[in-house]
């Protein structure tokens, strides 16, 4: 393998690394959307509790309907996972809203064990696909940039 081929492969891997970093940094995960919903729910409940004598103590279906009826929410927040369920206790004091699956914003309620299992499985699958793609592209580039590869193929024909 010549010096130029090594430089080409090195540049290719640098480009792959930059592209992967750009994709990873712009990906919006279901947990990010869930946490955005939690933030909205927490602020809406705080506002409701400041403006009303009868405060919301727990977040459940009844209190969610109350927020929608009083126009604090347009509709119930969209859940990003079938296990997402927004709950909260002690909201009239210092309680926090949390997702049963993803946990809470402040970390006082940790995600469920199933969340960690699913994230690990997804991460492993993405990593294996990425590694296979890098391997295939590296072999293709090796074939393109290695002149001996083409000379041997041409001499056999």
VMD Tcl script that draws the C-alpha trace (Angstrom):
set ca {
  {0.00 0.00 0.00}
  {1.51 3.28 -1.09}
  {1.92 6.47 0.87}
  {-0.86 8.19 -1.08}
  {-3.28 5.36 -0.32}
  {-2.65 5.66 3.40}
  {-3.25 9.41 3.20}
  {-6.52 8.83 1.31}
  {-7.73 6.30 3.87}
  {-6.73 8.55 6.76}
  {-8.65 11.48 5.21}
  {-11.65 9.22 4.63}
  {-11.74 8.14 8.28}
  {-11.45 11.78 9.40}
  {-14.45 12.66 7.18}
  {-16.42 9.70 8.56}
  {-15.66 10.76 12.13}
  {-16.77 14.36 11.44}
  {-19.97 13.19 9.71}
  {-20.77 10.82 12.56}
  {-20.23 13.56 15.14}
  {-22.45 15.96 13.21}
  {-25.24 13.39 12.91}
  {-25.02 12.40 16.58}
  {-25.12 16.00 17.79}
  {-28.23 16.88 15.76}
  {-30.26 13.78 16.59}
  {-33.35 14.46 18.67}
  {-34.02 11.51 20.93}
  {-37.38 10.45 22.36}
  {-36.00 11.23 25.84}
  {-35.27 14.82 24.77}
  {-38.86 15.24 23.56}
  {-40.18 13.65 26.74}
  {-38.08 16.01 28.89}
  {-39.38 18.98 26.88}
  {-42.93 17.82 27.65}
  {-42.02 17.46 31.33}
  {-40.65 21.00 31.37}
  {-43.84 22.35 29.82}
  {-46.05 20.38 32.21}
  {-44.05 21.52 35.24}
  {-44.29 25.19 34.27}
  {-47.99 24.94 33.39}
  {-48.79 23.29 36.73}
  {-46.75 25.89 38.62}
  {-48.66 28.65 36.82}
  {-52.00 26.98 37.54}
  {-51.13 26.55 41.22}
  {-50.16 30.23 41.53}
  {-53.44 31.40 39.98}
  {-55.90 29.06 41.73}
  {-56.89 28.37 45.31}
  {-57.53 24.67 44.61}
  {-54.07 23.56 43.63}
  {-53.03 20.52 41.63}
  {-51.39 18.10 44.05}
  {-50.92 15.08 41.78}
  {-50.63 14.78 38.03}
  {-53.11 12.23 36.77}
  {-55.84 12.02 34.11}
  {-58.16 14.29 36.11}
  {-55.60 17.06 36.59}
  {-54.51 16.78 32.94}
  {-58.15 17.28 31.87}
  {-58.38 20.23 34.26}
  {-55.36 21.89 32.61}
  {-56.88 21.36 29.17}
  {-60.34 22.65 30.21}
  {-58.83 25.80 31.76}
  {-56.79 26.39 28.55}
  {-53.38 25.90 30.18}
  {-52.75 23.15 27.63}
  {-54.20 22.75 24.14}
  {-54.16 18.97 24.41}
  {-52.46 16.22 26.34}
  {-48.74 16.09 25.49}
  {-47.69 13.54 22.89}
  {-45.76 10.66 24.41}
  {-42.67 9.46 22.59}
  {-42.76 5.89 23.80}
  {-45.57 3.48 24.57}
  {-44.29 3.27 28.16}
  {-44.27 7.06 28.68}
  {-46.73 8.16 31.33}
  {-46.52 11.59 32.93}
  {-47.04 11.61 36.69}
  {-46.36 13.86 39.64}
  {-46.94 13.94 43.39}
  {-46.79 16.79 45.87}
  {-47.00 19.38 43.09}
  {-48.66 21.89 45.40}
  {-45.40 21.96 47.37}
  {-42.02 21.04 45.89}
  {-42.97 17.97 43.88}
  {-41.80 17.34 40.34}
  {-43.43 16.00 37.22}
  {-41.76 12.87 35.89}
  {-42.15 10.25 33.21}
  {-42.64 6.72 34.43}
  {-40.27 5.48 31.70}
  {-37.68 8.30 31.22}
  {-37.51 9.69 34.76}
  {-37.50 13.34 35.84}
  {-35.67 16.44 34.68}
  {-33.87 17.00 37.96}
  {-32.83 13.37 38.38}
  {-34.88 12.82 41.54}
  {-36.80 10.08 39.73}
  {-34.56 7.76 37.74}
  {-35.60 6.12 34.46}
  {-37.03 2.62 34.58}
  {-34.63 -0.33 34.13}
  {-36.34 -1.12 30.81}
  {-35.20 2.27 29.51}
  {-31.54 1.40 30.07}
  {-31.96 -2.02 28.45}
  {-33.64 -0.53 25.35}
  {-31.02 2.23 25.05}
  {-28.16 -0.27 25.27}
  {-29.75 -2.52 22.62}
  {-30.31 0.44 20.32}
  {-26.76 1.69 20.86}
  {-25.28 -1.74 20.09}
  {-27.34 -2.05 16.91}
  {-26.32 1.43 15.71}
  {-22.66 0.73 16.49}
  {-22.65 -2.56 14.57}
  {-24.30 -0.96 11.52}
  {-21.78 1.88 11.64}
  {-18.81 -0.51 11.93}
  {-20.04 -2.62 9.00}
  {-20.47 0.52 6.89}
  {-16.95 1.70 7.73}
  {-15.52 -1.73 6.91}
  {-17.30 -1.94 3.55}
  {-16.28 1.58 2.55}
  {-12.67 0.93 3.63}
  {-12.53 -2.19 1.44}
  {-13.99 -0.26 -1.50}
  {-11.50 2.56 -1.04}
  {-8.65 0.10 -0.74}
  {-9.72 -1.39 -4.05}
  {-9.99 2.01 -5.71}
  {-6.72 3.48 -4.45}
  {-4.51 0.40 -4.62}
  {-3.10 0.24 -8.18}
  {-1.92 -3.38 -7.73}
  {-5.51 -4.44 -7.12}
  {-6.57 -3.23 -10.58}
  {-3.42 -4.50 -12.35}
  {-4.00 -8.01 -11.04}
  {-7.66 -7.95 -12.08}
  {-6.82 -6.66 -15.57}
  {-4.10 -9.27 -16.15}
  {-6.49 -12.13 -15.30}
  {-9.03 -11.06 -17.96}
}
mol new
graphics top color blue
foreach p $ca { graphics top sphere $p radius 0.5 }
foreach p [lrange $ca 0 end-1] q [lrange $ca 1 end] { graphics top cylinder $p $q radius 0.2 }
display resetview
